[in-house]
Amino acid sequence: MKGILHTDGGSRGNPGPGAAGIVLTNQNGEVIKEKGEFLGVCTNNEAEYKALSFGLALALESGIDDLDCYLDSELVVKQLKGLYKVKNSGLSLYSAKIKQLETKFKKVTYIHIKRELNKQADKIVNEILDRRF
């Protein structure tokens, strides 16, 4: 089954309190699941990776095996596509986890989008952080 995943992660303070927002839809744009998660203290990049990791797991639980992932983090997309090296040891652990999750899918594609096109996932992140802080 084909799925579309929008994820966003953010932290206030970088590092600071972080959250993840995940929106999983079918190929017709109908929402399958939405999820938000408070992450504790982390950097923006760590939050982006954690959000994607949660999103991939959610897609697997939902029976998705072909997934297009839309992120507004150009760094994460380019690292996962192998265009940039993952130099930060903390991020390399997250990257390795994502690569392991990828093996459970028939196909995973990463697409960088502008923040304006990732509004729902971004809204979830900000709602979580606004409620806590």
N, C-alpha and C positions, 0 to 999 in steps of 0.2 A: 504494500500500500504506500502511496506517495504522500508525503507530508511537507509542510512549510513551517519552519521554526524561526521565530524572531526572539533574540535574547539581548539583554542589556545588563550591564553591571556597572555599579558606581560606588564611589566612596566620598564622603565629605571630610576633607582634610588631606587625603592622599599621602600617607595612610590615615585612615579614620574609619568611622562606622560605615560599613558597606552593605549593599543589598543586591539581589539578583532579581531580574524580571524575565519571565518566560511566557511566550504565547505560541502555542502549537495549533496549526490549522490544517485542514485537508486542502487538497489542490483547488477546491472551489472557494477557499477563504472562510469556510465555516470553522469556528473555534471548536477544537477538540478539548483542549485544556489550557488554563492559565494558571500560573503559579508565581508566587513571590517568596523570597527567602531572605531573612536577615542573616548576614554573614559574619558579624563581629568586625573587628578591626582588620582592614586589608587595604591594599592599593587599588586604584581603578583597574589596572591590568589584571590583578588577581581576581577582582570581582567579575570582570568580563569572562575570564576563563572558567570560573566557577559557575556562572550563569549558563554558559554553553554546555558544561558538563552535566548540570541538572537537566537542561533541555534535551540533550541526547538520551539521557536515561528515561526521561518522560516519554520521548518518542518511541523508544524500545518497548516500554510498558504498554503503549497504546497500539502496538502492532505495526508501526511504521518501519519499512525496510529501505525506502528510498527517500532521502531527506535533503531539502534545500535549506541551508542555514543562513539567515540574514543577520549581520552584526554591524553596528556602527563603529566598531573598533578596527581601524585599518591595520594596526599592528598585529592583532590577533589573527586576522584573516591572512595577512601576508606570512606570518610565522607558520600557520597551519598548512598553507600552500607550499611551504618550503622556499619562499622568496626572501625571507629574512631568517637569520639564525636566531635561535632562542638562547640569548647569552646569560640571562638571569637564571640562577639555579632554582629559585622558587617557581618561576614560570615554566621551567623545563619539566618539572614534576607534573604540573597541570597539563602541559602539552602532551606528555607521555600518556596521561590518563585519557585524554581526548582521543589520541591515536589508537589506544586499546579499545575504547568504545566504538570507534569507527569500524573495527573489524566485524562487528555484529550486524552491520548494515550491508545491503547489496551495494548501495551508493550513498555517499555524503558529499555535498557540494557546499563550499563556503563563498558567500557573496558579501562584499562590503557595500553598505548603503549609507546615505546621509542620515544624520540624526532625525531629521524631519520625517523620514520614512520608517522610523522605528518608534513611533509615538507611544503605542500601547505598552510595549516592554519598558520603555523609559518611565511611563506613568506609574507602572507597578513599583519600580525601584524607588521613585520619589515618594509615593504613598507610604511605603514601608519606612523610609527614613524620616518622613515628616511625623509619622505616628510615634516613633521612638525618640525623636530629638526635636 
